[in-house]
Amino acid sequence: MAQFTQSFLLECAQAIHDFSADTFKVSLHAASAALDTATTAYSTTGEIATGDGYTTAGATATVTSGYPQIVSSQAAVRFDDVVWTLTAPKTFRYALLYNSSKSNRAVLVMDAGRDIAYDGTFTIKFPLTIDAPIRFVT
């Protein structure tokens, strides 16, 4: 499940985020991070360790060319796919989209609902889908 953070929704009304100029990133976190809609900013707490194809602070999420734009009478932002090639198993539950240009403010929490243990090419597609044969750890 993916949910916008409460702080992001308020910050949109305050014109804090600039999707045409700011840098956004996606980080991967273990269940111990306990991310939810109350998350206000990126933190290294519970983030998976650097190495084996992942770097702490995550990967840049590039706004797709031509966005933001109006789609069906609504403001829309789309990001290009975010891809990691993990060369050894990594275990995570959450992905966090955050604005690194604005004090690492949290935008969107993606919760797999349980731990994912994965190695190989792992892709997050926007709108949100995960393109990987997911193996769950119980």
Secondary structure, 3 states (H helix, E strand, C coil): CEEECHHHHHHHHCCCCCCCCCCEEEEEECHHHCCCCCCCECCCCCECCCECCECCCCEEECECCCCCEEECCEEECCECCEEEEEEEEEEEEEEEEEECCCCCEEEEEEEEEEEEEEEEEEEEECCCEEECCCCECC
